Amino acid sequence: MSRFAMFIVLFFCIALAFAVPLQGNATVEALDKRITHVGRGTWYNPSEGEGNCGYWDSDSEPVVAISLGRYDANNGANCNQWIQITNTANGKTAYGKTRDSCVSCGTSDLDMSPALFKEISTLATGEITISWHFMAMGWSP
């Protein structure tokens, strides 16, 4: 390969390296809110105890428990962050506030209060397929 061709290849490699966006100060929750997750949606009674975020909530509040793995990986930083949740079977959408963690949930599963679950399905259904994503920190419906 000629010196000129080597120079061109090197030039394009350097240009490409500068074109890649840097993550810099991006936080886990800021990046995570852009990702749409698909998983199981179930319901639980938050009134039965203090949530992992340190709050006592009632069954009539729109609260969510995220997987314990996700909670631990982010050191609880998603507490009080709103989540948009869609029932994939009927297209109904609702918003819930992260207030707890769920030990039996997979990474993309959510456990919802009865009031929140009823916004997108019936309690008798028990388990549904959902898609969801975190809203920006500080956002509320």
VMD Tcl script that builds the backbone (N, CA, C; Angstrom):
set m [mol new atoms 423]
animate dup $m
set s [atomselect $m all]
$s set {name element resname resid chain x y z} {
  {N N MET 1 A 0.842 -1.165 0.000}
  {CA C MET 1 A 0.000 0.000 0.000}
  {C C MET 1 A 0.896 1.240 0.000}
  {N N SER 2 A 0.531 2.219 -0.777}
  {CA C SER 2 A 1.345 3.422 -0.886}
  {C C SER 2 A 1.237 4.269 0.372}
  {N N ARG 3 A 2.193 5.161 0.527}
  {CA C ARG 3 A 2.175 6.069 1.678}
  {C C ARG 3 A 0.946 6.963 1.654}
  {N N PHE 4 A 0.549 7.385 0.486}
  {CA C PHE 4 A -0.629 8.242 0.354}
  {C C PHE 4 A -1.886 7.504 0.820}
  {N N ALA 5 A -2.030 6.251 0.412}
  {CA C ALA 5 A -3.198 5.451 0.813}
  {C C ALA 5 A -3.193 5.236 2.321}
  {N N MET 6 A -2.035 4.969 2.903}
  {CA C MET 6 A -1.918 4.797 4.353}
  {C C MET 6 A -2.330 6.087 5.074}
  {N N PHE 7 A -1.915 7.229 4.545}
  {CA C PHE 7 A -2.272 8.513 5.124}
  {C C PHE 7 A -3.794 8.711 5.094}
  {N N ILE 8 A -4.431 8.380 3.983}
  {CA C ILE 8 A -5.886 8.535 3.848}
  {C C ILE 8 A -6.604 7.641 4.863}
  {N N VAL 9 A -6.186 6.386 4.985}
  {CA C VAL 9 A -6.802 5.458 5.936}
  {C C VAL 9 A -6.633 5.982 7.354}
  {N N LEU 10 A -5.438 6.430 7.696}
  {CA C LEU 10 A -5.175 6.974 9.017}
  {C C LEU 10 A -6.030 8.211 9.267}
  {N N PHE 11 A -6.140 9.079 8.307}
  {CA C PHE 11 A -6.941 10.292 8.432}
  {C C PHE 11 A -8.404 9.938 8.730}
  {N N PHE 12 A -8.972 8.985 7.999}
  {CA C PHE 12 A -10.367 8.612 8.207}
  {C C PHE 12 A -10.581 7.919 9.552}
  {N N CYS 13 A -9.607 7.159 10.015}
  {CA C CYS 13 A -9.711 6.529 11.335}
  {C C CYS 13 A -9.744 7.582 12.436}
  {N N ILE 14 A -8.898 8.577 12.320}
  {CA C ILE 14 A -8.868 9.658 13.313}
  {C C ILE 14 A -10.168 10.460 13.253}
  {N N ALA 15 A -10.631 10.764 12.064}
  {CA C ALA 15 A -11.888 11.516 11.909}
  {C C ALA 15 A -13.051 10.735 12.504}
  {N N LEU 16 A -13.082 9.446 12.299}
  {CA C LEU 16 A -14.144 8.606 12.846}
  {C C LEU 16 A -14.111 8.598 14.366}
  {N N ALA 17 A -12.927 8.560 14.939}
  {CA C ALA 17 A -12.798 8.570 16.399}
  {C C ALA 17 A -13.361 9.855 16.987}
  {N N PHE 18 A -13.166 10.972 16.332}
  {CA C PHE 18 A -13.709 12.232 16.826}
  {C C PHE 18 A -15.204 12.356 16.575}
  {N N ALA 19 A -15.736 11.608 15.639}
  {CA C ALA 19 A -17.159 11.676 15.313}
  {C C ALA 19 A -18.015 10.883 16.291}
  {N N VAL 20 A -17.447 9.948 17.039}
  {CA C VAL 20 A -18.200 9.129 17.981}
  {C C VAL 20 A -18.589 10.004 19.171}
  {N N PRO 21 A -19.901 10.071 19.521}
  {CA C PRO 21 A -20.311 10.898 20.653}
  {C C PRO 21 A -19.800 10.326 21.970}
  {N N LEU 22 A -19.389 11.193 22.852}
  {CA C LEU 22 A -18.909 10.785 24.166}
  {C C LEU 22 A -20.064 10.789 25.146}
  {N N GLN 23 A -20.068 9.863 26.100}
  {CA C GLN 23 A -21.124 9.785 27.098}
  {C C GLN 23 A -20.895 10.817 28.204}
  {N N GLY 24 A -19.679 11.143 28.496}
  {CA C GLY 24 A -19.330 12.181 29.462}
  {C C GLY 24 A -20.119 12.134 30.745}
  {N N ASN 25 A -20.946 13.144 30.988}
  {CA C ASN 25 A -21.679 13.280 32.234}
  {C C ASN 25 A -23.026 12.581 32.234}
  {N N ALA 26 A -23.354 11.798 31.227}
  {CA C ALA 26 A -24.642 11.114 31.168}
  {C C ALA 26 A -24.775 10.171 32.357}
  {N N THR 27 A -25.947 10.151 32.974}
  {CA C THR 27 A -26.187 9.287 34.113}
  {C C THR 27 A -26.964 8.059 33.673}
  {N N VAL 28 A -26.968 7.045 34.525}
  {CA C VAL 28 A -27.664 5.801 34.203}
  {C C VAL 28 A -29.139 6.067 33.967}
  {N N GLU 29 A -29.786 6.850 34.849}
  {CA C GLU 29 A -31.212 7.088 34.682}
  {C C GLU 29 A -31.504 7.914 33.430}
  {N N ALA 30 A -30.610 8.817 33.053}
  {CA C ALA 30 A -30.834 9.609 31.843}
  {C C ALA 30 A -30.759 8.721 30.607}
  {N N LEU 31 A -29.809 7.806 30.590}
  {CA C LEU 31 A -29.698 6.893 29.467}
  {C C LEU 31 A -30.820 5.870 29.497}
  {N N ASP 32 A -31.155 5.372 30.682}
  {CA C ASP 32 A -32.149 4.324 30.813}
  {C C ASP 32 A -33.533 4.796 30.393}
  {N N LYS 33 A -33.858 6.064 30.580}
  {CA C LYS 33 A -35.197 6.542 30.247}
  {C C LYS 33 A -35.462 6.479 28.750}
  {N N ARG 34 A -34.431 6.421 27.943}
  {CA C ARG 34 A -34.597 6.360 26.498}
  {C C ARG 34 A -34.874 4.943 26.002}
  {N N ILE 35 A -34.656 3.959 26.839}
  {CA C ILE 35 A -34.799 2.568 26.444}
  {C C ILE 35 A -36.215 2.097 26.723}
  {N N THR 36 A -36.853 1.488 25.730}
  {CA C THR 36 A -38.162 0.889 25.944}
  {C C THR 36 A -37.947 -0.575 26.297}
  {N N HIS 37 A -38.437 -0.950 27.465}
  {CA C HIS 37 A -38.326 -2.308 27.966}
  {C C HIS 37 A -39.632 -3.047 27.684}
  {N N VAL 38 A -39.555 -4.341 27.484}
  {CA C VAL 38 A -40.741 -5.185 27.339}
  {C C VAL 38 A -40.618 -6.310 28.354}
  {N N GLY 39 A -41.662 -6.468 29.163}
  {CA C GLY 39 A -41.608 -7.490 30.203}
  {C C GLY 39 A -42.989 -7.800 30.750}
  {N N ARG 40 A -42.998 -8.409 31.938}
  {CA C ARG 40 A -44.248 -8.764 32.609}
  {C C ARG 40 A -44.708 -7.612 33.478}
  {N N GLY 41 A -46.009 -7.412 33.491}
  {CA C GLY 41 A -46.618 -6.458 34.407}
  {C C GLY 41 A -47.508 -7.219 35.370}
  {N N THR 42 A -47.279 -7.029 36.655}
  {CA C THR 42 A -48.081 -7.672 37.691}
  {C C THR 42 A -48.504 -6.608 38.693}
  {N N TRP 43 A -49.290 -6.997 39.689}
  {CA C TRP 43 A -49.683 -6.022 40.710}
  {C C TRP 43 A -49.422 -6.577 42.109}
  {N N TYR 44 A -49.267 -5.650 43.051}
  {CA C TYR 44 A -49.006 -5.989 44.454}
  {C C TYR 44 A -49.675 -4.944 45.328}
  {N N ASN 45 A -49.701 -5.173 46.613}
  {CA C ASN 45 A -50.308 -4.231 47.557}
  {C C ASN 45 A -49.224 -3.445 48.280}
  {N N PRO 46 A -48.941 -2.224 47.843}
  {CA C PRO 46 A -47.899 -1.424 48.505}
  {C C PRO 46 A -48.262 -1.042 49.938}
  {N N SER 47 A -49.546 -1.104 50.262}
  {CA C SER 47 A -49.977 -0.726 51.612}
  {C C SER 47 A -49.528 -1.728 52.673}
  {N N GLU 48 A -48.959 -2.860 52.250}
  {CA C GLU 48 A -48.551 -3.893 53.201}
  {C C GLU 48 A -47.190 -3.636 53.838}
  {N N GLY 49 A -46.517 -2.562 53.449}
  {CA C GLY 49 A -45.230 -2.277 54.075}
  {C C GLY 49 A -44.510 -1.112 53.432}
  {N N GLU 50 A -43.432 -0.731 54.056}
  {CA C GLU 50 A -42.609 0.371 53.551}
  {C C GLU 50 A -41.878 -0.087 52.299}
  {N N GLY 51 A -41.928 0.737 51.247}
  {CA C GLY 51 A -41.223 0.415 50.011}
  {C C GLY 51 A -39.727 0.606 50.158}
  {N N ASN 52 A -38.969 0.039 49.248}
  {CA C ASN 52 A -37.512 0.104 49.298}
  {C C ASN 52 A -36.991 1.541 49.183}
  {N N CYS 53 A -37.813 2.438 48.636}
  {CA C CYS 53 A -37.420 3.849 48.536}
  {C C CYS 53 A -37.677 4.602 49.834}
  {N N GLY 54 A -38.277 3.921 50.829}
  {CA C GLY 54 A -38.478 4.534 52.142}
  {C C GLY 54 A -39.821 5.222 52.325}
  {N N TYR 55 A -40.811 4.901 51.501}
  {CA C TYR 55 A -42.128 5.529 51.602}
  {C C TYR 55 A -43.198 4.489 51.908}
  {N N TRP 56 A -44.251 4.957 52.566}
  {CA C TRP 56 A -45.445 4.143 52.793}
  {C C TRP 56 A -46.490 4.633 51.804}
  {N N ASP 57 A -46.918 3.762 50.907}
  {CA C ASP 57 A -47.893 4.131 49.889}
  {C C ASP 57 A -49.163 3.307 50.057}
  {N N SER 58 A -50.254 3.835 49.506}
  {CA C SER 58 A -51.524 3.106 49.566}
  {C C SER 58 A -51.766 2.386 48.243}
  {N N ASP 59 A -52.702 1.464 48.259}
  {CA C ASP 59 A -53.048 0.701 47.056}
  {C C ASP 59 A -53.707 1.575 46.000}
  {N N SER 60 A -54.185 2.751 46.388}
  {CA C SER 60 A -54.875 3.646 45.452}
  {C C SER 60 A -53.935 4.632 44.758}
  {N N GLU 61 A -52.658 4.599 45.110}
  {CA C GLU 61 A -51.683 5.489 44.481}
  {C C GLU 61 A -51.029 4.797 43.285}
  {N N PRO 62 A -50.645 5.566 42.248}
  {CA C PRO 62 A -50.019 4.968 41.060}
  {C C PRO 62 A -48.523 4.731 41.265}
  {N N VAL 63 A -48.200 3.664 42.005}
  {CA C VAL 63 A -46.803 3.394 42.321}
  {C C VAL 63 A -46.333 2.097 41.663}
  {N N VAL 64 A -45.015 2.021 41.476}
  {CA C VAL 64 A -44.383 0.913 40.770}
  {C C VAL 64 A -43.197 0.389 41.571}
  {N N ALA 65 A -43.010 -0.925 41.488}
  {CA C ALA 65 A -41.795 -1.556 42.006}
  {C C ALA 65 A -41.003 -2.060 40.802}
  {N N ILE 66 A -39.750 -1.615 40.695}
  {CA C ILE 66 A -38.865 -2.099 39.631}
  {C C ILE 66 A -38.104 -3.310 40.158}
  {N N SER 67 A -37.461 -4.052 39.288}
  {CA C SER 67 A -36.723 -5.239 39.733}
  {C C SER 67 A -35.638 -4.841 40.735}
  {N N LEU 68 A -35.387 -5.722 41.685}
  {CA C LEU 68 A -34.354 -5.461 42.685}
  {C C LEU 68 A -32.990 -5.309 42.012}
  {N N GLY 69 A -32.749 -6.090 40.963}
  {CA C GLY 69 A -31.479 -5.984 40.233}
  {C C GLY 69 A -31.282 -4.603 39.636}
  {N N ARG 70 A -32.332 -4.057 39.027}
  {CA C ARG 70 A -32.262 -2.713 38.439}
  {C C ARG 70 A -32.110 -1.662 39.539}
  {N N TYR 71 A -32.865 -1.830 40.631}
  {CA C TYR 71 A -32.791 -0.913 41.771}
  {C C TYR 71 A -31.366 -0.882 42.334}
  {N N ASP 72 A -30.802 -2.070 42.590}
  {CA C ASP 72 A -29.455 -2.156 43.164}
  {C C ASP 72 A -28.390 -1.623 42.205}
  {N N ALA 73 A -28.527 -1.921 40.913}
  {CA C ALA 73 A -27.531 -1.484 39.927}
  {C C ALA 73 A -27.460 0.033 39.848}
  {N N ASN 74 A -28.568 0.694 40.166}
  {CA C ASN 74 A -28.613 2.150 40.087}
  {C C ASN 74 A -28.626 2.784 41.483}
  {N N ASN 75 A -28.345 1.980 42.510}
  {CA C ASN 75 A -28.302 2.462 43.901}
  {C C ASN 75 A -29.556 3.223 44.300}
  {N N GLY 76 A -30.707 2.783 43.803}
  {CA C GLY 76 A -31.979 3.412 44.167}
  {C C GLY 76 A -32.203 4.771 43.526}
  {N N ALA 77 A -31.384 5.151 42.548}
  {CA C ALA 77 A -31.494 6.482 41.937}
  {C C ALA 77 A -32.805 6.693 41.182}
  {N N ASN 78 A -33.527 5.623 40.865}
  {CA C ASN 78 A -34.797 5.769 40.158}
  {C C ASN 78 A -35.974 6.018 41.097}
  {N N CYS 79 A -35.751 6.054 42.401}
  {CA C CYS 79 A -36.837 6.349 43.338}
  {C C CYS 79 A -37.473 7.685 42.973}
  {N N ASN 80 A -38.794 7.696 42.965}
  {CA C ASN 80 A -39.617 8.864 42.636}
  {C C ASN 80 A -39.579 9.255 41.163}
  {N N GLN 81 A -38.967 8.437 40.320}
  {CA C GLN 81 A -38.960 8.703 38.880}
  {C C GLN 81 A -40.206 8.072 38.265}
  {N N TRP 82 A -40.869 8.826 37.408}
  {CA C TRP 82 A -42.081 8.344 36.750}
  {C C TRP 82 A -41.737 7.418 35.593}
  {N N ILE 83 A -42.623 6.457 35.360}
  {CA C ILE 83 A -42.477 5.480 34.295}
  {C C ILE 83 A -43.743 5.495 33.454}
  {N N GLN 84 A -43.602 5.498 32.141}
  {CA C GLN 84 A -44.743 5.339 31.244}
  {C C GLN 84 A -44.872 3.853 30.941}
  {N N ILE 85 A -46.064 3.303 31.183}
  {CA C ILE 85 A -46.303 1.868 31.038}
  {C C ILE 85 A -47.440 1.655 30.049}
  {N N THR 86 A -47.246 0.761 29.082}
  {CA C THR 86 A -48.267 0.446 28.091}
  {C C THR 86 A -48.559 -1.043 28.094}
  {N N ASN 87 A -49.843 -1.389 28.155}
  {CA C ASN 87 A -50.283 -2.766 28.013}
  {C C ASN 87 A -50.202 -3.079 26.525}
  {N N THR 88 A -49.348 -4.012 26.129}
  {CA C THR 88 A -49.137 -4.281 24.707}
  {C C THR 88 A -50.356 -4.934 24.051}
  {N N ALA 89 A -51.229 -5.553 24.835}
  {CA C ALA 89 A -52.404 -6.227 24.273}
  {C C ALA 89 A -53.510 -5.258 23.878}
  {N N ASN 90 A -53.700 -4.181 24.672}
  {CA C ASN 90 A -54.807 -3.264 24.381}
  {C C ASN 90 A -54.364 -1.828 24.103}
  {N N GLY 91 A -53.074 -1.531 24.250}
  {CA C GLY 91 A -52.559 -0.204 23.953}
  {C C GLY 91 A -52.803 0.844 25.021}
  {N N LYS 92 A -53.448 0.466 26.128}
  {CA C LYS 92 A -53.703 1.438 27.201}
  {C C LYS 92 A -52.392 1.814 27.879}
  {N N THR 93 A -52.265 3.109 28.191}
  {CA C THR 93 A -51.043 3.639 28.791}
  {C C THR 93 A -51.364 4.330 30.111}
  {N N ALA 94 A -50.458 4.200 31.076}
  {CA C ALA 94 A -50.594 4.859 32.374}
  {C C ALA 94 A -49.199 5.241 32.863}
  {N N TYR 95 A -49.160 6.069 33.903}
  {CA C TYR 95 A -47.899 6.507 34.494}
  {C C TYR 95 A -47.846 6.093 35.956}
  {N N GLY 96 A -46.692 5.561 36.365}
  {CA C GLY 96 A -46.502 5.171 37.753}
  {C C GLY 96 A -45.190 5.725 38.281}
  {N N LYS 97 A -45.161 5.959 39.582}
  {CA C LYS 97 A -43.975 6.507 40.246}
  {C C LYS 97 A -43.194 5.381 40.910}
  {N N THR 98 A -41.906 5.322 40.664}
  {CA C THR 98 A -41.043 4.290 41.245}
  {C C THR 98 A -40.901 4.533 42.744}
  {N N ARG 99 A -41.362 3.545 43.537}
  {CA C ARG 99 A -41.313 3.695 44.994}
  {C C ARG 99 A -40.809 2.445 45.719}
  {N N ASP 100 A -40.537 1.374 44.943}
  {CA C ASP 100 A -40.181 0.123 45.599}
  {C C ASP 100 A -39.374 -0.743 44.627}
  {N N SER 101 A -38.881 -1.864 45.154}
  {CA C SER 101 A -38.218 -2.857 44.308}
  {C C SER 101 A -38.979 -4.168 44.438}
  {N N CYS 102 A -38.788 -5.024 43.456}
  {CA C CYS 102 A -39.508 -6.292 43.375}
  {C C CYS 102 A -38.489 -7.418 43.267}
  {N N VAL 103 A -38.446 -8.283 44.268}
  {CA C VAL 103 A -37.476 -9.372 44.319}
  {C C VAL 103 A -37.744 -10.409 43.225}
  {N N SER 104 A -39.010 -10.701 42.943}
  {CA C SER 104 A -39.344 -11.764 41.981}
  {C C SER 104 A -39.429 -11.267 40.539}
  {N N CYS 105 A -39.196 -9.978 40.313}
  {CA C CYS 105 A -39.285 -9.410 38.964}
  {C C CYS 105 A -37.988 -9.601 38.186}
  {N N GLY 106 A -38.134 -9.892 36.896}
  {CA C GLY 106 A -37.000 -9.876 35.996}
  {C C GLY 106 A -36.624 -8.430 35.704}
  {N N THR 107 A -35.502 -8.207 35.079}
  {CA C THR 107 A -34.998 -6.858 34.830}
  {C C THR 107 A -35.991 -5.962 34.101}
  {N N SER 108 A -36.802 -6.519 33.207}
  {CA C SER 108 A -37.749 -5.706 32.432}
  {C C SER 108 A -39.182 -5.809 32.936}
  {N N ASP 109 A -39.383 -6.402 34.118}
  {CA C ASP 109 A -40.722 -6.536 34.697}
  {C C ASP 109 A -41.020 -5.389 35.647}
  {N N LEU 110 A -42.301 -5.099 35.828}
  {CA C LEU 110 A -42.750 -4.111 36.802}
  {C C LEU 110 A -43.876 -4.696 37.635}
  {N N ASP 111 A -43.898 -4.366 38.911}
  {CA C ASP 111 A -44.974 -4.717 39.816}
  {C C ASP 111 A -45.691 -3.407 40.140}
  {N N MET 112 A -46.993 -3.349 39.918}
  {CA C MET 112 A -47.747 -2.099 40.042}
  {C C MET 112 A -48.770 -2.160 41.168}
  {N N SER 113 A -49.107 -1.004 41.707}
  {CA C SER 113 A -50.189 -0.928 42.683}
  {C C SER 113 A -51.494 -1.312 41.985}
  {N N PRO 114 A -52.511 -1.771 42.735}
  {CA C PRO 114 A -53.784 -2.129 42.113}
  {C C PRO 114 A -54.397 -0.980 41.302}
  {N N ALA 115 A -54.334 0.240 41.826}
  {CA C ALA 115 A -54.916 1.384 41.118}
  {C C ALA 115 A -54.241 1.604 39.769}
  {N N LEU 116 A -52.934 1.480 39.728}
  {CA C LEU 116 A -52.192 1.671 38.482}
  {C C LEU 116 A -52.472 0.527 37.513}
  {N N PHE 117 A -52.441 -0.701 38.008}
  {CA C PHE 117 A -52.685 -1.859 37.149}
  {C C PHE 117 A -54.075 -1.756 36.504}
  {N N LYS 118 A -55.076 -1.303 37.277}
  {CA C LYS 118 A -56.447 -1.188 36.763}
  {C C LYS 118 A -56.578 -0.142 35.655}
  {N N GLU 119 A -55.620 0.773 35.554}
  {CA C GLU 119 A -55.667 1.766 34.475}
  {C C GLU 119 A -55.382 1.131 33.116}
  {N N ILE 120 A -54.688 -0.023 33.114}
  {CA C ILE 120 A -54.320 -0.634 31.839}
  {C C ILE 120 A -54.854 -2.055 31.655}
  {N N SER 121 A -55.426 -2.644 32.727}
  {CA C SER 121 A -55.977 -3.994 32.648}
  {C C SER 121 A -56.923 -4.208 33.823}
  {N N THR 122 A -57.347 -5.444 34.024}
  {CA C THR 122 A -58.164 -5.786 35.192}
  {C C THR 122 A -57.310 -6.568 36.165}
  {N N LEU 123 A -57.608 -6.437 37.456}
  {CA C LEU 123 A -56.840 -7.172 38.456}
  {C C LEU 123 A -56.963 -8.683 38.250}
  {N N ALA 124 A -58.106 -9.126 37.736}
  {CA C ALA 124 A -58.322 -10.557 37.506}
  {C C ALA 124 A -57.333 -11.123 36.481}
  {N N THR 125 A -56.858 -10.268 35.575}
  {CA C THR 125 A -55.883 -10.721 34.583}
  {C C THR 125 A -54.594 -11.157 35.276}
  {N N GLY 126 A -54.185 -10.405 36.270}
  {CA C GLY 126 A -53.031 -10.785 37.089}
  {C C GLY 126 A -51.676 -10.495 36.495}
  {N N GLU 127 A -51.457 -10.903 35.254}
  {CA C GLU 127 A -50.158 -10.710 34.604}
  {C C GLU 127 A -50.387 -10.345 33.147}
  {N N ILE 128 A -49.698 -9.304 32.701}
  {CA C ILE 128 A -49.824 -8.837 31.320}
  {C C ILE 128 A -48.433 -8.572 30.744}
  {N N THR 129 A -48.366 -8.456 29.437}
  {CA C THR 129 A -47.121 -8.039 28.788}
  {C C THR 129 A -47.175 -6.525 28.641}
  {N N ILE 130 A -46.106 -5.877 29.054}
  {CA C ILE 130 A -46.046 -4.414 29.021}
  {C C ILE 130 A -44.785 -3.941 28.301}
  {N N SER 131 A -44.865 -2.728 27.794}
  {CA C SER 131 A -43.664 -2.007 27.358}
  {C C SER 131 A -43.610 -0.763 28.237}
  {N N TRP 132 A -42.414 -0.333 28.570}
  {CA C TRP 132 A -42.301 0.805 29.474}
  {C C TRP 132 A -40.943 1.478 29.337}
  {N N HIS 133 A -40.917 2.734 29.797}
  {CA C HIS 133 A -39.643 3.465 29.867}
  {C C HIS 133 A -39.726 4.521 30.955}
  {N N PHE 134 A -38.561 4.855 31.492}
  {CA C PHE 134 A -38.475 5.918 32.497}
  {C C PHE 134 A -38.697 7.263 31.822}
  {N N MET 135 A -39.382 8.143 32.510}
  {CA C MET 135 A -39.515 9.523 32.062}
  {C C MET 135 A -38.309 10.303 32.610}
  {N N ALA 136 A -38.096 11.485 32.103}
  {CA C ALA 136 A -36.978 12.308 32.573}
  {C C ALA 136 A -37.136 12.604 34.071}
  {N N MET 137 A -36.012 12.648 34.775}
  {CA C MET 137 A -36.056 12.990 36.201}
  {C C MET 137 A -36.720 14.355 36.365}
  {N N GLY 138 A -37.607 14.454 37.339}
  {CA C GLY 138 A -38.302 15.702 37.586}
  {C C GLY 138 A -39.619 15.823 36.822}
  {N N TRP 139 A -39.872 14.964 35.849}
  {CA C TRP 139 A -41.123 14.986 35.089}
  {C C TRP 139 A -42.230 14.395 35.937}
  {N N SER 140 A -43.437 14.922 35.806}
  {CA C SER 140 A -44.606 14.302 36.462}
  {C C SER 140 A -45.826 14.552 35.579}
  {N N PRO 141 A -46.786 13.638 35.641}
  {CA C PRO 141 A -47.995 13.789 34.792}
  {C C PRO 141 A -48.886 14.923 35.268}
}
mol reanalyze $m
mol bondsrecalc $m
mol representation Tube
mol addrep $m
